[in-house]
């Protein structure tokens, strides 16, 4: 990043900075995450509740805004803290530019339900029901879920209706609450959100508001989910999202940078709260239509989701130009005969069928190899993931060959992960060139490989910034050339 990023509000298309006392006012936002106390939250006072569902299903509620910061040996609570700060932080000037949270006047309820461990769905449902019982007090209009996939395998496809988060939030969706979710950070995953959620993907805005310089994020997931619905709905910036400094494992600085579609979904949550507070009675369906209709497509990009443009959307709502259209009814992807659907012409049906057989342990290794050649990268990811790792020297040779030949970044991610298992010290000349791959998982695997042999190789920390991939990998590549020279 050669130029300091501009404020997130300008990059979203706001014509002016959100008003600190008005943007999001009287709108209740539930953030499903964990947080840790931080001085930059103190201005929220009693507009911030931290609700925890314990393993015995007892529920506690804390006013965490004024609590003293707690030192951690890890980054626990910092993801939720960055989310909350991106939405609510006070205005500050950094390098001559005013930064401010997108909806600083909203009411925030952070829900910690013990995610990513057994029983999370039941705890989430209990927590949401407890919060919605306070609807009159908190006016819950939006739920933000950045980890909606929960414990589900992110490659094996199944109906989103079977997901524990989707089941836990169903009553909230029926009551008209807008659920905003992150669409995913890398094409290594297949699992995409249900149509009922406002799914937010990302793009590379290079930290700038000028829309003509925006480009697709190279490893961005998009396409059809298990029901056949295209995801995501909208796009927002996902790199260099500036918040007050809040990281415990880095040297103190003025700002921190939030990354990924968690950050993008957070910004869109703020936009939704801004519009709901600006237009009293604006419902979730109308808001979704406005954001998707009056956004800006990226020219030449086959991801159909537009970039959020706040000014255009706000003007369209003001002029009464929003017409809700009934969602297209797609044929059910219900599969009655798995082995028959495995030969379907529909990529999603083949993917769901293969996933079902894999999870039931009914797939031979020969069948997985067969489907690793499938025309659909969705199916290929399932097959390569299920192969797990090479089982002999011949397969290891084939995995390396297929990694080199594979054009789809997500499939390459699974070949790289398989090769990371039982990695050999003499493979460094194969691993190091992969440090420039556009796929995050591939670059992560390079880091992990080098960490296995710290006495033999320089170490590597991959970047989230697509424009910095080459420069970040350059010292490693130069080292390898020196070894070969």
N, C-alpha and C positions, 0 to 999 in steps of 0.2 A: 504494500500500500504506500505509494509515493506521496499522495496528497491526503491530508487529514480528512476523514469522512465528515460529510455535512450532517446536520441534525436529522434524526429519523423522520420528524414531522415533515420536513421539506422534501424528503425522498419519497414520501407517500403521496405527495401531491396536495398537501395543505397549502392554501394561499397565504396563510399566516400561522404563527405558532398557536397551539391550543391555549385557551384561557385557563390559567391555573385554578381559578375558583369555580369555573363553569363546565369545563369539558368532562363529561361523564357524571355530572352531578345527579345524585339520587338514583343512579344505576348500580345495582348489585352485581358484582362479578365474582364467580367462584373459580378459583385456580386450583386444579388438582395437582398438588406438588407438596414439597416440604420447603420450609424456609428457616433461616437463622436470623436472630436479631441483628440490626444494623442501624447506625445513627441516621442514615439517609431515609429511614422509614418513620422517624419520630413525628414528622408533621402529619402523618395519617391519624394518629391518636386513636380514638374509638371508631374510626372508619376502617380499621383492620382487625379482623378476628382470625385466629389460628385454631382450626378445629381438628382434633385428632381422634380417630377411631382406633381403639386399642384392640389387642388380640381377643379380649373377652367381650368385645363389642360395647364396652363402656365408652362414652364420648365426653371429651373435655374441650373447653373453649377458653383460649387465652387472648388477652389484649397484649400482643407481642410487640407493638410499636415502640413502647417505652422501656422494654427490657434491655438490660446491658448486653452488649455483644459477648459471645462465648467463643473462646479459642478452640479450633478444631485441628486435628492432625491431618484431616482430609478435607475434601470440598463439600461435605454434607450440607445440604440446604442451600447451596449457592446457585443451583439451577433455578429453583423457585424464587430466590432472592433477585436474580437477574431479571426474571419474568416480571416480578412485582415492580422493580425499579424502572424497567422500560416503560411500564404503564403509568407510574405514579410519581416519579422523582421530581423534586423541585427544580425550577429553572436555574441553570448555571451557565456561565460564559466560559468557553474553552477555545483558545486560539481565535478569539474575536467572533465566535458564533454562539448563539443562544440555544442550548439544549434543554428540553423539557419532556416529561412523560406525556404520553398521548392522551391519557384520561386521568389526570391527577386529582380530579374532584370526585371520582367514583368511590363506592364502598366495596371493600375487598374482603373476601372470605377465602382463606387458603385452607384446603382440605388435605390432610395427611391421613391416608387410609392404609398405610403399610403396603405400598405398591410392590409389584414384582415378587410376591411370595404367596404361598398357598392361602386361599380364602380372601384374596384381595377383592374379588367381585362382590362378595357378600358384605364386606366391610365398606366398600364404596357405596353400595346401595343404601346401607344403614346411614352413612354420613350424609348422602344427598337427601334422603328423606328427612333427616334431622334438620338440615339447613332449610329445605323447602317449607318445613313447618313454621319457619320464621319469615315467610315470604312478605307478610305485611310490614314487618320491621326492616327487612333488608332489600326488598324489591329486586329479587334475583331475576335478571334478564339474560345473563350470559354465563356459560360454563366454558372454561378453557381447559382442554385436555391435550397436553403435548405428548403423553405416553399412552395413548388410548389402546394400543395393541396389547398392552398388559403382558401376560405370560405366553400368549399365543406365539407359535413359530412364525416368523415373518417371511418365510419362503414358501412353506406349504400352504396352499390356498384352501379356504373353506368359507362358508357363508359368514358374512360379518355379523349376522343375527346370533351366531353362536358365541361371539366374543363377550367376555365378562363385563367389560366396560359398556358396551352397547346395551347389554341387558340391564345393567345397573342404572343407566341414564335414560332408559326408555320412557319412564313416567315424566321426567323433566322435559323431554322432547315433545311428548303428547300435550303437555301443559303450555307449550309455546315458548319455552326457553331456547335460546339460540346456543347450540353447542359448536364451538370453534375448535378445530383440531389441526395438529401438524400432519402434513401429508407424508413425511419421511425424508431422510437426509441423503439417501444413496440408492442407486439402482440395484444394489445387491439384494434388497428386499423386494418381495412381490406383494405383500399385504398392503392394500390401500383402503381408506376409510369408507364407511357407509355413506350413501347419498343423503341421509338425513342430517349429516354434519356439514358445516361449512369447512371444507378441507382447504388448507392453505399450503401452497408450495412456495418455492423461492426462485430467485433469479440473481444474477450478478449485476448489481447496479454500480459497482466500483466505488461505492460510498458517495455517489453523486446524485443530484436531483435531475440533471439534464437527461431526458428520456432517450435521446438519440444515441447515447453511449451505452445504454443498457443491453446486455446480452444474456442468453440462456445460461443457467448454471450447468456445467457439462455433465455432472453426475446426478442430475435431478430426476427423481422417479415420477412417472406419470403414465396414464393408460387406464385400462378397465380393471375394476375390482372384481371380487368373486361373483358378484351379481351381474356383472357386465356393464356397470355404470362408469362413465369416464370420471376420473379424479386427477387433479384437484379442481376446485371451483375458481380460485383466484391465486395470484402470486403476489408476494411482497418481498422486500429486500431481506437477504439472509446472511450477509457478511458485514462485519464492522458496524454493528448496531451499538451505539455509544450509550453507556450508563455510568453513573458514578462508580468509582473504584470499589470493588467488593470481593476480591479474591484473597483467600487466606494463604494460598501456596505460591504467591508471586510477590515480588518486591512492590512496596506501596507506590501507587501512581495516582494520577488525577482521575483517569477513566479506566473502565474495563470495556471489553467488546463482547457482546452477545453474538452467537453464531447459530446457523442452522435454521431449519423450518420451525423449531420451537420459537426462535426469535421472530420469524416471519408471522407465525400464528399469533404471537403476543401482540405484535403491532396491529394486526387486523382486528384483534379483540378490542384494542384501544380505539380504533376507528369506529367499530360498531357502537361502543359506548358513547363516543363523541356524537355520532349521528342520532342515537336514541335519546340523548339528553338535549340535542338541538331540536329534534322533531318529536314532540310529545305524542305517545301512542304509536310510534313507528314499530311495526311488528317484524318478527324475524323473517318471514317469507318475503315481505316487501324489501327489507334491507338486503337480503341475499340477491334478489332480482336486480336491485339498484347497483350493487357492487359488481356483479358479473356482466351487466349490460353496459355500464358506463366506465369500464376499465379500458386499458390499452393493451392490445395484443402485441407481442414481440414479432416484428416482421420476419417472415420466412421460417418461423418456429412451428413445428407440428404439435406442440403442447397447446391445446386450445384455450387454456385458462388465461385470462387477462391480468395485467398488473393493476393493482388497486390504484385508482385516481380519486382522491378525496374531493377535490374541487369540482370535478365533473359530476361525481355522484351526488354531492350536496346540491348542486344547481338543478340536477334532474329531479330530485325529490322536491325542492322548492317549487319547481314549475309543474309539479304533478304529472310528470312524464312516465312514472313507473306503472307498468301493467303486469300484474302477476299472471304467469302462464302455468297451466297445469303441467306438472312434470311428466315427461314422456314415459309411458308405460312400456317397459321392456319385457320381453318374454322371460319367464322364470328360468334360471339356470339349474333348476332342480334335476338331479341326476339319479335315475332309478336303477340303471344297470351300469355299474362302474366300468366293467371290462369293455362294454360296447362303447361307452362315451370316451374311452381312452383312444379310440380311433376317429373321434369326431373331427369335422373340419373346423370347428370352433376352438380357438386356442384356449379360451378360459375353461371350457368343458374338459379338454384334455388335461389342463393343469390341475383342476379340482380332482379329476379322477386319479391322476398319478399321485397327487398328494394323499388321497384317501388310501390308496394301496400301500404307499410308503409308511404311513402312520399305523396301518394295520399289519405291517411287516409281511406283506404279501408280494413284494417286488424282488425278483431275482437281480443279481448284479448284472447279468447279461441284459435284462430289460432296461435297467438304468443306463447302461452304456448306449443302448439303442436310442433312448430318448434324449441322451446328451447331444444327439445330432438333430433334434427336432427343429423345425423352421422357426418356432416361437422361442424367444429368449426367456419368456416366463417359464415354459416347460423345461428348457435347458437348465435354468437355475435350480429347479427342483431336482432334476436328475443328478447334476454335479454335486449339489449339497448332500443328497442322499448317499452318494458314493463315499462321502466322508473323507477318504484319503487313499492314496495308492497302497495296494496291498502287496506289491512286489516291485522289483526293479524295472520290469517291463512297463507296468502301469505308471510308475513314476516318470519314465521317459515320455510316455504318451501324454501325461498330464502337462508336462512342460511344453510339449509340442502344441497341445490344444490351447494352452494359455497364450502362446505366441500367435496362434491363428485366429482366436476368438475376437470378433469385432464388437461385441456388446459388453459394455463396461461392467455391468452387474454380474454377468456370467464369469468374466475374468476374475472378479472378486472371489468367487467360490473356488475357482481353480487355484488361486493364490493361497486361500485359506487351507485348502487340502494339502498343498505342498509345504505349508508351514509345519504341518504335522510330520514328525520324524525328520526335520530339516537337517541337512548335512553341511558341514563347515566348508566343503569344497564347492558349494553352489553360490558363493558370494558373487561371482561374475554374472550369474543369471539374475540374482535378486536385485542388485544395486541399480541396474538400468530401469527397473520397475518403479523407482522412486519418482519418476515423472508421469506415471499413469494418471489419467483423469479420475479413476475410481478411488474413492477414499479407502475402501477395504484393502485394495491392493497396496496402497501406500502404507496403511497401518501394518499390513503383514511385513512389509520391508522393515519397518521400525522394529517389530517384534523379532524378526529373524536376526537382525544385527544385534539386538539385545541379548540373544542367546549366546553370542560369541563376542563379548565386549573386549576381550584381549586381542582379538584379531581384526576387528572392523571398527571404523568410526561409527558413532551413533547418529541417529536421524530422528528428527521430530517433524512429522508431516504438517502441512498447513491446510487450513480450511479455505484459503483464498485462491481461487483458480488462477488468478493473474500472477501468483507468486510460486506456483508449483515448480517451474523450471529453475528459478533462482534459488529456491530453498534446497533443491536437490543438487545444485551445481557443485558444491564442495565435495559431495559424495562421488559424483561422476568424475570429477577431477582426480580424486584420490584413486579411483579404480584405473583411470588412464595411466596414472603414475606407476601403479603396480604392474600394469601390462607393458609399460614402456621400457 
